[in-house]
Amino acid sequence: MVISTAELAFRLLVYLCVLVGAPLFFVAMFRLMDYAAHETLVEQFSGQRAGRDTGQLNAYFRQAAVEATSCDICGAANGPDYTYCHNCQERLQR
């Protein structure tokens, strides 16, 4: 059985689409769902973000007399050198 150059090229193209295209499709779908989950409209109807209990770390910063920055989203206390909230991973406003 002899395979022509055109058929070989077609088979390689299909192979690459399956090998590379399918994983890229799933990554793109995951990123799209991640983007949609952070939409303000979704957050508005789902209520406040569910996060870990922030009481312990807030109490630690109060006891240690460290100037803590509160997150606007979840209210967690964050250290002075934190760029992102340790609880909800949102960028802190300085």
C-alpha positions as MATLAB code, in Angstrom:
seq = 'MVISTAELAFRLLVYLCVLVGAPLFFVAMFRLMDYAAHETLVEQFSGQRAGRDTGQLNAYFRQAAVEATSCDICGAANGPDYTYCHNCQERLQR';
ca = [
       0.000    0.000    0.000;
       1.481    3.299   -1.125;
       0.408    6.573    0.476;
       0.502    9.676   -1.679;
       2.085   12.906   -0.486;
      -1.297   14.658   -0.298;
      -2.792   11.868    1.823;
       0.256   11.877    4.112;
      -0.008   15.649    4.518;
      -3.732   15.314    5.301;
      -3.081   12.600    7.882;
      -0.370   14.715    9.546;
      -2.709   17.708    9.617;
      -5.462   15.649   11.260;
      -2.944   14.187   13.720;
      -1.697   17.659   14.698;
      -5.250   18.992   15.069;
      -6.127   16.148   17.414;
      -2.828   16.293   19.297;
      -2.623   20.075   19.664;
      -6.122   21.354   18.927;
      -8.052   19.349   21.512;
      -5.899   20.369   24.507;
      -5.896   23.994   23.342;
      -9.687   23.881   23.094;
      -9.986   22.673   26.699;
      -7.513   25.306   27.939;
      -9.451   28.013   26.099;
     -12.752   26.777   27.563;
     -11.250   26.696   31.073;
      -9.946   30.266   30.704;
     -13.332   31.396   29.391;
     -15.134   29.861   32.383;
     -12.559   31.400   34.748;
     -13.107   34.793   33.141;
     -16.885   34.412   33.358;
     -16.680   33.462   37.045;
     -14.991   36.796   37.832;
     -17.619   38.891   36.075;
     -19.182   41.500   38.324;
     -22.684   40.459   37.266;
     -22.024   36.875   38.367;
     -20.599   38.083   41.677;
     -23.582   40.390   42.178;
     -26.105   37.559   41.924;
     -24.037   34.914   43.698;
     -23.416   37.092   46.746;
     -20.078   37.733   48.382;
     -17.224   35.440   47.478;
     -16.935   32.392   49.671;
     -13.515   32.345   51.245;
     -11.618   30.982   54.166;
     -12.246   32.237   57.658;
     -10.215   35.415   58.002;
     -10.676   35.887   61.732;
      -7.416   34.224   62.829;
      -5.129   36.235   60.584;
      -7.007   39.464   61.344;
      -6.496   38.783   65.086;
      -2.800   38.033   64.483;
      -2.226   41.383   62.769;
      -4.104   43.208   65.569;
      -2.092   41.429   68.285;
       1.240   41.983   66.525;
       0.365   45.671   65.994;
       1.182   45.358   62.299;
      -0.366   47.891   59.938;
      -2.682   45.635   57.940;
      -4.478   46.460   54.710;
      -8.069   45.227   54.467;
      -9.227   43.671   51.216;
     -12.154   45.498   49.581;
     -13.659   42.218   48.342;
     -13.530   39.826   51.304;
     -12.423   42.034   54.199;
      -9.375   39.958   55.100;
      -6.405   41.663   56.738;
      -3.192   41.548   54.712;
       0.344   42.488   55.659;
       1.941   45.767   54.573;
       4.029   44.088   51.867;
       1.167   42.057   50.355;
       0.257   42.896   46.761;
      -2.587   40.379   46.520;
      -5.081   39.299   49.152;
      -4.117   36.005   50.772;
      -7.780   35.001   50.956;
      -9.378   35.837   47.594;
      -6.268   36.667   45.497;
      -7.593   40.063   44.407;
      -5.108   42.891   43.874;
      -5.005   45.142   46.944;
      -5.678   48.852   46.546;
      -2.908   50.964   48.055;
];
